[in-house]
Amino acid sequence: MFVGEGPGAEEDRQGRPFVGASGKLLARLLSGIGIDREDVFITSLVKCRPPGNREPRPEEIAACHPYLARQMEIIGPRVICPLGRFAAQSLVDNRISISVEHGKPRRIGDVLYFPMYHPAAALHRVGIIDELERDVRELRRTLDRELPGSRTKRNG
């Protein structure tokens, strides 16, 4: 399961998460490690695009949390990848620094959390793409170690 921040303009228009430039980058990165986008669940902390595409406010994240918690309950993911600071702070630890903790798995109960930079950061900041690509490769190694047999014929 991948959890981003919130819908951007294209996501808002289509009513689906990660269909814009960030989603295309995420799909390409996943494909590079043998994972089809259709084989993972992708969602966001907040379900509505904040005005002016600003960062979501704590009360907006809190208002959407029951919906996200229900999605997680239904899907029952064994691995969750929070994408970006807001998702990592909301799902892993509210003091987490994504620049320090990205690519470092952390187990909470039965779920392994694997925080990564948000793909949008890689589209807007030089150097982040290299770190994101390294993290995705480490995710593959982590999945192989934590979920033996998780590779299917379809995705490698």
N, C-alpha and C positions, 0 to 999 in steps of 0.2 A: 504494500500500500504506500502510495506517495501522497503527501499532504503539503500543498502549497499555501500561499498567503490568502489570495482572493482572486476573483475573476478580473481579467483585464478587459479591454474594449471588445476584442473579438470573442472572448469567452462569454461576455455579457450578451453580445449580439446572437450567438449561436445557442446559448444556454447549456454549454458543455465546458468542463474544465480543460485547460491546457491545450487549446486548439490554435492559438496564435503562435508567434515566433518562439516563445518559451517552450510551448508544447512540442513544436517541431524539433527544437534542439533536444529536449528530453527524449523524444522518440528516437532520434538519431543516436544519442548516447546509449540508450537501452539496447537498441539494435546492435550496437557495437560489442555488447557483451552477451548477445544471444537471447535477449528478452524482447518479445513483441509487446507493443503498447497494449494490445488487447488482452494480454495475459496478466496485467496488473490493474489494480484499482487506483485511480487518481482522483483526488478531491482537493478541497481547500478549507482553510479554517473558517473564513467567512464566505457566505454563499451569495452575497450581493456585492457588486462593485462599489467600493467607497467613492463618494463624490470627488471628482477631479483625479481619480485614481490615487488618492492619498493613502497613506498607511492606515491599516485598520486600527481603530481605537480599542482599548481594553474592553469597554462595554459592548462593542460590536462582536468581538471575539467571544466574550462570555455569552452573549445572546445566541450565537450560532453553535456553541459548544454541545448542547444536548443533541443537536442534529448530527454533528460529527461523531459524538460518542455512540449514538445509535448505529451509524454507518460502521464504525469499528466493531461494535457488538455483533452485527449481522454478518460481516465479512470474516471476522475472527483472524485478522492477519497475524502471522508469526513474526513478520519483519515490517516495520514502518519506517519510511524515509521522510523525515520532516525536511522540507525544502525551504531554507532560509531561516533568518533569525526569529521571525514571529512564530513559525511552526515549531521550531526547536524549543523556544522558550515556553510555548503553550503546552507542548506534549512531553518534553523531557525535563527541563529545569528552567525556571523563570530567570535564572542568573546566567544561563549559558551564553557564551560568546561563539557565534557561528564561525568566526575566523580562527578560533582556537580548537573547537570541537568537531569541525567538519571532518567526515571520513573516519570518525572514531566510534565504533559501535558501543552501545550501552544497553545492558539488559535491565528491564524494569518488569518484574513479575515474569510472565511467560512470553513477553514480547521483547524482541531485539529492536532497538531504535538505532538508526543509522543516519545521523544528521548530515545534510549536504548543503552547499550553497544553492540558492534558487537559480534556475537556469537564466532568469532575467538578469541576475547580477553578471553572469558571464557575457550577456549581450551588451552590457553597458559599461563594464569595467575591465580594463586591460589586465590580463594575467589570470583572471578568475577561471577562464575556460580550461587552462592547463590543470588547475587544482580540481575542478569539477570532473574532468576526464580521469584524473588519478583516483578520485573518490569513487567513480563509477566502476573502475577496474577493481578497486578494493571491495566494493559492494559485491561484485561477482565472486571474488575469493571468499568473502564472508558467507554468501549464500551457499556456495559449494561446501563449505565447512559446517555451517549450521543446519542446512537442509539438504543432506545428501540425497541424491536422486531427484533433485528439484528441476533438473534440466529435462525438458521433454524433447521428443523428436522434432517438434515444431520449432523450439527455440534453442536447439543446440544440444 
